Amino acid sequence: MKKALSILTFCLFFVMGMIAMALTAGAYIDPSAMTYIVQVVVGIVVVSGATLGFYFNKIKRKLRRNKDESKPVAPVEQTEEIDDNGEFDDFDNEGEE
């Protein structure tokens, strides 16, 4: 009974919607309505381009990482100690100027 009622309700709304959409409006459409349509289309194109670019870079990074993992990497030995000559001591001694 409950299922039949829900099907009947759906059919009623479907038929009422078809009747409402079948009537002609005969109203004035503003010429600037085209600019809204253009804005929507441009927005969709920009968002889809950004999304494709994001996923393209993600896939490219994944493929590059898999390619790099297949190559053996030689160990790097540090032969010389780096001396900063006190360049970065300003952060340690902020109040002692």
N, CA, C and O atoms as CSV, one atom per row, in Angstrom:
chain,resi,resn,atom,element,x,y,z
A,1,MET,N,N,0.817,-1.190,0.000
A,1,MET,CA,C,0.000,0.000,0.000
A,1,MET,C,C,0.860,1.252,0.000
A,1,MET,O,O,0.587,2.206,-0.729
A,2,LYS,N,N,1.910,1.244,0.829
A,2,LYS,CA,C,2.779,2.404,0.931
A,2,LYS,C,C,3.534,2.629,-0.380
A,2,LYS,O,O,3.718,3.769,-0.806
A,3,LYS,N,N,3.969,1.541,-1.015
A,3,LYS,CA,C,4.689,1.646,-2.274
A,3,LYS,C,C,3.773,2.162,-3.379
A,3,LYS,O,O,4.192,2.977,-4.200
A,4,ALA,N,N,2.535,1.697,-3.405
A,4,ALA,CA,C,1.575,2.147,-4.417
A,4,ALA,C,C,1.279,3.636,-4.244
A,4,ALA,O,O,1.151,4.361,-5.230
A,5,LEU,N,N,1.172,4.090,-3.005
A,5,LEU,CA,C,0.924,5.504,-2.732
A,5,LEU,C,C,2.098,6.368,-3.197
A,5,LEU,O,O,1.892,7.448,-3.750
A,6,SER,N,N,3.315,5.902,-2.975
A,6,SER,CA,C,4.476,6.680,-3.396
A,6,SER,C,C,4.585,6.718,-4.924
A,6,SER,O,O,4.988,7.733,-5.493
A,7,ILE,N,N,4.225,5.615,-5.586
A,7,ILE,CA,C,4.233,5.602,-7.048
A,7,ILE,C,C,3.159,6.528,-7.594
A,7,ILE,O,O,3.397,7.244,-8.567
A,8,LEU,N,N,1.987,6.524,-6.983
A,8,LEU,CA,C,0.899,7.407,-7.400
A,8,LEU,C,C,1.283,8.877,-7.198
A,8,LEU,O,O,0.982,9.716,-8.047
A,9,THR,N,N,1.936,9.186,-6.094
A,9,THR,CA,C,2.378,10.554,-5.829
A,9,THR,C,C,3.410,10.988,-6.861
A,9,THR,O,O,3.356,12.113,-7.359
A,10,PHE,N,N,4.348,10.106,-7.185
A,10,PHE,CA,C,5.349,10.420,-8.195
A,10,PHE,C,C,4.696,10.696,-9.542
A,10,PHE,O,O,5.037,11.668,-10.217
A,11,CYS,N,N,3.763,9.843,-9.927
A,11,CYS,CA,C,3.080,10.026,-11.211
A,11,CYS,C,C,2.298,11.326,-11.239
A,11,CYS,O,O,2.283,12.017,-12.257
A,12,LEU,N,N,1.645,11.670,-10.130
A,12,LEU,CA,C,0.888,12.920,-10.058
A,12,LEU,C,C,1.812,14.116,-10.242
A,12,LEU,O,O,1.500,15.021,-11.016
A,13,PHE,N,N,2.955,14.136,-9.536
A,13,PHE,CA,C,3.898,15.244,-9.679
A,13,PHE,C,C,4.519,15.277,-11.069
A,13,PHE,O,O,4.790,16.352,-11.603
A,14,PHE,N,N,4.746,14.099,-11.659
A,14,PHE,CA,C,5.305,14.030,-12.999
A,14,PHE,C,C,4.342,14.625,-14.018
A,14,PHE,O,O,4.743,15.428,-14.861
A,15,VAL,N,N,3.082,14.237,-13.942
A,15,VAL,CA,C,2.077,14.740,-14.878
A,15,VAL,C,C,1.868,16.240,-14.678
A,15,VAL,O,O,1.769,16.983,-15.655
A,16,MET,N,N,1.799,16.693,-13.426
A,16,MET,CA,C,1.618,18.129,-13.159
A,16,MET,C,C,2.825,18.931,-13.668
A,16,MET,O,O,2.674,20.039,-14.182
A,17,GLY,N,N,4.010,18.360,-13.519
A,17,GLY,CA,C,5.212,19.019,-14.022
A,17,GLY,C,C,5.216,19.102,-15.534
A,17,GLY,O,O,5.609,20.122,-16.100
A,18,MET,N,N,4.782,18.038,-16.194
A,18,MET,CA,C,4.715,18.048,-17.660
A,18,MET,C,C,3.713,19.081,-18.155
A,18,MET,O,O,3.958,19.756,-19.155
A,19,ILE,N,N,2.601,19.205,-17.471
A,19,ILE,CA,C,1.598,20.210,-17.856
A,19,ILE,C,C,2.167,21.616,-17.649
A,19,ILE,O,O,1.988,22.491,-18.495
A,20,ALA,N,N,2.846,21.826,-16.535
A,20,ALA,CA,C,3.404,23.150,-16.250
A,20,ALA,C,C,4.491,23.514,-17.253
A,20,ALA,O,O,4.608,24.680,-17.630
A,21,MET,N,N,5.279,22.557,-17.688
A,21,MET,CA,C,6.356,22.846,-18.636
A,21,MET,C,C,5.843,22.968,-20.069
A,21,MET,O,O,6.519,23.572,-20.902
A,22,ALA,N,N,4.693,22.424,-20.377
A,22,ALA,CA,C,4.179,22.445,-21.737
A,22,ALA,C,C,3.559,23.789,-22.098
A,22,ALA,O,O,3.430,24.109,-23.280
A,23,LEU,N,N,3.181,24.567,-21.119
A,23,LEU,CA,C,2.567,25.860,-21.402
A,23,LEU,C,C,3.622,26.843,-21.884
A,23,LEU,O,O,4.735,26.877,-21.358
A,24,THR,N,N,3.270,27.643,-22.890
A,24,THR,CA,C,4.209,28.645,-23.395
A,24,THR,C,C,4.136,29.891,-22.528
A,24,THR,O,O,3.070,30.247,-22.027
A,25,ALA,N,N,5.257,30.540,-22.357
A,25,ALA,CA,C,5.322,31.676,-21.444
A,25,ALA,C,C,4.895,32.971,-22.110
A,25,ALA,O,O,4.116,33.720,-21.521
A,26,GLY,N,N,5.362,33.262,-23.288
A,26,GLY,CA,C,5.015,34.504,-23.948
A,26,GLY,C,C,5.550,35.727,-23.210
A,26,GLY,O,O,4.998,36.819,-23.344
A,27,ALA,N,N,6.596,35.562,-22.449
A,27,ALA,CA,C,7.160,36.655,-21.672
A,27,ALA,C,C,8.373,37.231,-22.386
A,27,ALA,O,O,8.927,36.616,-23.298
A,28,TYR,N,N,8.771,38.407,-21.962
A,28,TYR,CA,C,9.928,39.087,-22.529
A,28,TYR,C,C,11.198,38.572,-21.864
A,28,TYR,O,O,11.295,38.520,-20.637
A,29,ILE,N,N,12.163,38.195,-22.685
A,29,ILE,CA,C,13.458,37.760,-22.161
A,29,ILE,C,C,14.445,38.890,-22.396
A,29,ILE,O,O,14.632,39.339,-23.527
A,30,ASP,N,N,15.065,39.339,-21.339
A,30,ASP,CA,C,16.007,40.444,-21.389
A,30,ASP,C,C,17.235,40.054,-22.223
A,30,ASP,O,O,17.736,38.938,-22.091
A,31,PRO,N,N,17.721,40.960,-23.076
A,31,PRO,CA,C,18.912,40.637,-23.871
A,31,PRO,C,C,20.152,40.341,-23.025
A,31,PRO,O,O,21.046,39.621,-23.469
A,32,SER,N,N,20.209,40.881,-21.833
A,32,SER,CA,C,21.384,40.625,-20.999
A,32,SER,C,C,21.362,39.218,-20.400
A,32,SER,O,O,22.313,38.817,-19.729
A,33,ALA,N,N,20.299,38.478,-20.635
A,33,ALA,CA,C,20.252,37.093,-20.150
A,33,ALA,C,C,21.339,36.261,-20.825
A,33,ALA,O,O,21.819,35.278,-20.261
A,34,MET,N,N,21.722,36.662,-22.033
A,34,MET,CA,C,22.791,35.945,-22.740
A,34,MET,C,C,24.116,36.072,-21.984
A,34,MET,O,O,24.913,35.134,-21.983
A,35,THR,N,N,24.362,37.211,-21.346
A,35,THR,CA,C,25.611,37.366,-20.603
A,35,THR,C,C,25.650,36.410,-19.414
A,35,THR,O,O,26.718,35.913,-19.055
A,36,TYR,N,N,24.512,36.151,-18.811
A,36,TYR,CA,C,24.477,35.190,-17.713
A,36,TYR,C,C,24.797,33.795,-18.222
A,36,TYR,O,O,25.510,33.038,-17.563
A,37,ILE,N,N,24.283,33.459,-19.372
A,37,ILE,CA,C,24.556,32.148,-19.956
A,37,ILE,C,C,26.042,32.030,-20.289
A,37,ILE,O,O,26.658,30.995,-20.035
A,38,VAL,N,N,26.615,33.096,-20.859
A,38,VAL,CA,C,28.043,33.087,-21.182
A,38,VAL,C,C,28.870,32.938,-19.903
A,38,VAL,O,O,29.854,32.198,-19.893
A,39,GLN,N,N,28.490,33.628,-18.827
A,39,GLN,CA,C,29.218,33.521,-17.566
A,39,GLN,C,C,29.180,32.101,-17.017
A,39,GLN,O,O,30.179,31.597,-16.505
A,40,VAL,N,N,28.030,31.467,-17.125
A,40,VAL,CA,C,27.908,30.088,-16.644
A,40,VAL,C,C,28.788,29.156,-17.473
A,40,VAL,O,O,29.487,28.309,-16.918
A,41,VAL,N,N,28.759,29.305,-18.786
A,41,VAL,CA,C,29.549,28.438,-19.663
A,41,VAL,C,C,31.042,28.654,-19.420
A,41,VAL,O,O,31.802,27.690,-19.331
A,42,VAL,N,N,31.467,29.922,-19.311
A,42,VAL,CA,C,32.880,30.209,-19.063
A,42,VAL,C,C,33.298,29.662,-17.700
A,42,VAL,O,O,34.395,29.122,-17.562
A,43,GLY,N,N,32.443,29.796,-16.706
A,43,GLY,CA,C,32.753,29.248,-15.386
A,43,GLY,C,C,32.927,27.747,-15.422
A,43,GLY,O,O,33.842,27.211,-14.797
A,44,ILE,N,N,32.060,27.064,-16.145
A,44,ILE,CA,C,32.161,25.611,-16.261
A,44,ILE,C,C,33.447,25.218,-16.977
A,44,ILE,O,O,34.113,24.261,-16.583
A,45,VAL,N,N,33.796,25.956,-18.031
A,45,VAL,CA,C,35.024,25.653,-18.776
A,45,VAL,C,C,36.249,25.868,-17.895
A,45,VAL,O,O,37.166,25.047,-17.904
A,46,VAL,N,N,36.277,26.964,-17.131
A,46,VAL,CA,C,37.428,27.252,-16.275
A,46,VAL,C,C,37.567,26.201,-15.177
A,46,VAL,O,O,38.666,25.713,-14.916
A,47,VAL,N,N,36.465,25.859,-14.542
A,47,VAL,CA,C,36.515,24.865,-13.466
A,47,VAL,C,C,36.923,23.501,-14.005
A,47,VAL,O,O,37.719,22.803,-13.377
A,48,SER,N,N,36.391,23.115,-15.154
A,48,SER,CA,C,36.761,21.814,-15.707
A,48,SER,C,C,38.222,21.809,-16.142
A,48,SER,O,O,38.904,20.795,-15.988
A,49,GLY,N,N,38.714,22.921,-16.680
A,49,GLY,CA,C,40.128,23.003,-17.049
A,49,GLY,C,C,41.037,22.913,-15.840
A,49,GLY,O,O,42.057,22.224,-15.873
A,50,ALA,N,N,40.669,23.610,-14.766
A,50,ALA,CA,C,41.469,23.551,-13.541
A,50,ALA,C,C,41.451,22.143,-12.950
A,50,ALA,O,O,42.474,21.651,-12.473
A,51,THR,N,N,40.301,21.508,-12.982
A,51,THR,CA,C,40.197,20.149,-12.446
A,51,THR,C,C,41.028,19.171,-13.272
A,51,THR,O,O,41.743,18.334,-12.723
A,52,LEU,N,N,40.927,19.284,-14.595
A,52,LEU,CA,C,41.725,18.401,-15.448
A,52,LEU,C,C,43.214,18.646,-15.245
A,52,LEU,O,O,43.995,17.696,-15.200
A,53,GLY,N,N,43.613,19.902,-15.122
A,53,GLY,CA,C,45.020,20.216,-14.886
A,53,GLY,C,C,45.510,19.664,-13.569
A,53,GLY,O,O,46.621,19.141,-13.485
A,54,PHE,N,N,44.692,19.776,-12.541
A,54,PHE,CA,C,45.065,19.258,-11.222
A,54,PHE,C,C,45.283,17.753,-11.278
A,54,PHE,O,O,46.306,17.252,-10.810
A,55,TYR,N,N,44.323,17.032,-11.851
A,55,TYR,CA,C,44.451,15.579,-11.903
A,55,TYR,C,C,45.532,15.135,-12.884
A,55,TYR,O,O,46.180,14.112,-12.663
A,56,PHE,N,N,45.739,15.899,-13.977
A,56,PHE,CA,C,46.806,15.576,-14.920
A,56,PHE,C,C,48.162,15.674,-14.226
A,56,PHE,O,O,48.998,14.783,-14.378
A,57,ASN,N,N,48.389,16.750,-13.462
A,57,ASN,CA,C,49.653,16.891,-12.738
A,57,ASN,C,C,49.828,15.815,-11.684
A,57,ASN,O,O,50.937,15.329,-11.463
A,58,LYS,N,N,48.739,15.442,-11.035
A,58,LYS,CA,C,48.801,14.400,-10.016
A,58,LYS,C,C,49.196,13.058,-10.648
A,58,LYS,O,O,50.027,12.333,-10.101
A,59,ILE,N,N,48.607,12.738,-11.780
A,59,ILE,CA,C,48.916,11.489,-12.474
A,59,ILE,C,C,50.350,11.529,-12.996
A,59,ILE,O,O,51.071,10.535,-12.901
A,60,LYS,N,N,50.770,12.674,-13.550
A,60,LYS,CA,C,52.123,12.805,-14.070
A,60,LYS,C,C,53.156,12.631,-12.955
A,60,LYS,O,O,54.179,11.972,-13.144
A,61,ARG,N,N,52.879,13.229,-11.787
A,61,ARG,CA,C,53.772,13.096,-10.642
A,61,ARG,C,C,53.864,11.634,-10.196
A,61,ARG,O,O,54.944,11.143,-9.865
A,62,LYS,N,N,52.720,10.947,-10.192
A,62,LYS,CA,C,52.685,9.543,-9.776
A,62,LYS,C,C,53.487,8.680,-10.739
A,62,LYS,O,O,54.236,7.805,-10.305
A,63,LEU,N,N,53.340,8.916,-12.042
A,63,LEU,CA,C,54.085,8.144,-13.028
A,63,LEU,C,C,55.576,8.433,-12.946
A,63,LEU,O,O,56.392,7.521,-13.076
A,64,ARG,N,N,55.941,9.703,-12.730
A,64,ARG,CA,C,57.347,10.058,-12.619
A,64,ARG,C,C,57.967,9.414,-11.375
A,64,ARG,O,O,59.107,8.949,-11.419
A,65,ARG,N,N,57.226,9.386,-10.276
A,65,ARG,CA,C,57.730,8.785,-9.047
A,65,ARG,C,C,57.933,7.283,-9.244
A,65,ARG,O,O,58.932,6.732,-8.781
A,66,ASN,N,N,57.003,6.616,-9.922
A,66,ASN,CA,C,57.149,5.180,-10.177
A,66,ASN,C,C,58.352,4.913,-11.076
A,66,ASN,O,O,59.048,3.913,-10.900
A,67,LYS,N,N,58.601,5.808,-12.044
A,67,LYS,CA,C,59.737,5.641,-12.930
A,67,LYS,C,C,61.045,5.839,-12.163
A,67,LYS,O,O,62.011,5.110,-12.387
A,68,ASP,N,N,61.079,6.830,-11.253
A,68,ASP,CA,C,62.277,7.087,-10.463
A,68,ASP,C,C,62.549,5.971,-9.467
A,68,ASP,O,O,63.710,5.692,-9.169
A,69,GLU,N,N,61.519,5.329,-8.948
A,69,GLU,CA,C,61.698,4.246,-7.990
A,69,GLU,C,C,62.304,3.014,-8.650
A,69,GLU,O,O,62.963,2.218,-7.981
A,70,SER,N,N,62.091,2.845,-9.945
A,70,SER,CA,C,62.611,1.670,-10.621
A,70,SER,C,C,64.110,1.787,-10.875
A,70,SER,O,O,64.778,0.767,-11.048
A,71,LYS,N,N,64.662,3.016,-10.901
A,71,LYS,CA,C,66.098,3.199,-11.104
A,71,LYS,C,C,66.823,3.076,-9.773
A,71,LYS,O,O,66.365,3.613,-8.765
A,72,PRO,N,N,67.956,2.369,-9.759
A,72,PRO,CA,C,68.734,2.315,-8.514
A,72,PRO,C,C,69.419,3.655,-8.263
A,72,PRO,O,O,69.933,4.287,-9.185
A,73,VAL,N,N,69.415,4.071,-7.014
A,73,VAL,CA,C,70.009,5.342,-6.645
A,73,VAL,C,C,71.291,5.074,-5.886
A,73,VAL,O,O,71.311,4.310,-4.921
A,74,ALA,N,N,72.368,5.716,-6.338
A,74,ALA,CA,C,73.656,5.539,-5.673
A,74,ALA,C,C,73.676,6.374,-4.401
A,74,ALA,O,O,73.161,7.492,-4.394
A,75,PRO,N,N,74.259,5.856,-3.328
A,75,PRO,CA,C,74.308,6.635,-2.094
A,75,PRO,C,C,75.237,7.837,-2.247
A,75,PRO,O,O,76.281,7.756,-2.893
A,76,VAL,N,N,74.840,8.941,-1.646
A,76,VAL,CA,C,75.614,10.172,-1.721
A,76,VAL,C,C,76.347,10.351,-0.408
A,76,VAL,O,O,75.741,10.305,0.663
A,77,GLU,N,N,77.656,10.557,-0.491
A,77,GLU,CA,C,78.448,10.773,0.703
A,77,GLU,C,C,78.777,12.252,0.822
A,77,GLU,O,O,79.142,12.895,-0.162
A,78,GLN,N,N,78.646,12.789,2.028
A,78,GLN,CA,C,78.968,14.187,2.249
A,78,GLN,C,C,80.447,14.266,2.602
A,78,GLN,O,O,80.887,13.749,3.629
A,79,THR,N,N,81.201,14.923,1.731
A,79,THR,CA,C,82.644,14.968,1.922
A,79,THR,C,C,83.100,16.230,2.631
A,79,THR,O,O,84.178,16.250,3.225
A,80,GLU,N,N,82.301,17.278,2.578
A,80,GLU,CA,C,82.717,18.552,3.136
A,80,GLU,C,C,81.627,19.085,4.050
A,80,GLU,O,O,80.449,19.043,3.698
A,81,GLU,N,N,82.000,19.575,5.197
A,81,GLU,CA,C,81.009,20.126,6.119
A,81,GLU,C,C,80.710,21.568,5.718
A,81,GLU,O,O,81.617,22.336,5.398
A,82,ILE,N,N,79.437,21.919,5.741
A,82,ILE,CA,C,79.013,23.255,5.328
A,82,ILE,C,C,79.115,24.191,6.521
A,82,ILE,O,O,78.632,23.880,7.610
A,83,ASP,N,N,79.758,25.360,6.302
A,83,ASP,CA,C,79.895,26.363,7.358
A,83,ASP,C,C,79.112,27.591,6.930
A,83,ASP,O,O,79.331,28.117,5.839
A,84,ASP,N,N,78.208,28.050,7.769
A,84,ASP,CA,C,77.372,29.198,7.409
A,84,ASP,C,C,77.989,30.532,7.823
A,84,ASP,O,O,77.392,31.582,7.585
A,85,ASN,N,N,79.151,30.510,8.429
A,85,ASN,CA,C,79.871,31.716,8.842
A,85,ASN,C,C,79.035,32.642,9.707
A,85,ASN,O,O,79.230,33.856,9.667
A,86,GLY,N,N,78.136,32.116,10.465
A,86,GLY,CA,C,77.328,32.926,11.361
A,86,GLY,C,C,76.236,33.723,10.679
A,86,GLY,O,O,75.715,34.669,11.269
A,87,GLU,N,N,75.871,33.372,9.452
A,87,GLU,CA,C,74.859,34.124,8.717
A,87,GLU,C,C,73.486,34.036,9.366
A,87,GLU,O,O,72.716,34.996,9.331
A,88,PHE,N,N,73.188,32.926,9.938
A,88,PHE,CA,C,71.846,32.705,10.456
A,88,PHE,C,C,71.776,32.814,11.974
A,88,PHE,O,O,70.839,32.306,12.590
A,89,ASP,N,N,72.753,33.469,12.577
A,89,ASP,CA,C,72.768,33.615,14.026
A,89,ASP,C,C,71.804,34.690,14.510
A,89,ASP,O,O,71.540,34.764,15.710
A,90,ASP,N,N,71.271,35.523,13.629
A,90,ASP,CA,C,70.358,36.600,14.020
A,90,ASP,C,C,69.112,36.053,14.689
A,90,ASP,O,O,68.554,36.704,15.572
A,91,PHE,N,N,68.676,34.901,14.300
A,91,PHE,CA,C,67.459,34.340,14.866
A,91,PHE,C,C,67.692,33.826,16.289
A,91,PHE,O,O,66.775,33.813,17.111
A,92,ASP,N,N,68.916,33.409,16.568
A,92,ASP,CA,C,69.223,32.905,17.894
A,92,ASP,C,C,69.432,34.038,18.906
A,92,ASP,O,O,69.069,33.904,20.075
A,93,ASN,N,N,70.018,35.153,18.455
A,93,ASN,CA,C,70.381,36.250,19.335
A,93,ASN,C,C,69.555,37.505,19.017
A,93,ASN,O,O,70.132,38.557,18.745
A,94,GLU,N,N,68.251,37.419,19.044
A,94,GLU,CA,C,67.402,38.539,18.648
A,94,GLU,C,C,67.542,39.750,19.568
A,94,GLU,O,O,67.520,40.880,19.079
A,95,GLY,N,N,67.684,39.561,20.865
A,95,GLY,CA,C,67.706,40.686,21.795
A,95,GLY,C,C,69.087,41.224,22.068
A,95,GLY,O,O,69.208,42.162,22.856
A,96,GLU,N,N,70.142,40.693,21.471
A,96,GLU,CA,C,71.522,41.079,21.795
A,96,GLU,C,C,72.162,41.910,20.705
A,96,GLU,O,O,73.234,41.540,20.225
A,97,GLU,N,N,71.568,43.000,20.293
A,97,GLU,CA,C,72.178,43.808,19.233
A,97,GLU,C,C,72.769,45.052,19.731
A,97,GLU,O,O,73.317,45.830,18.950
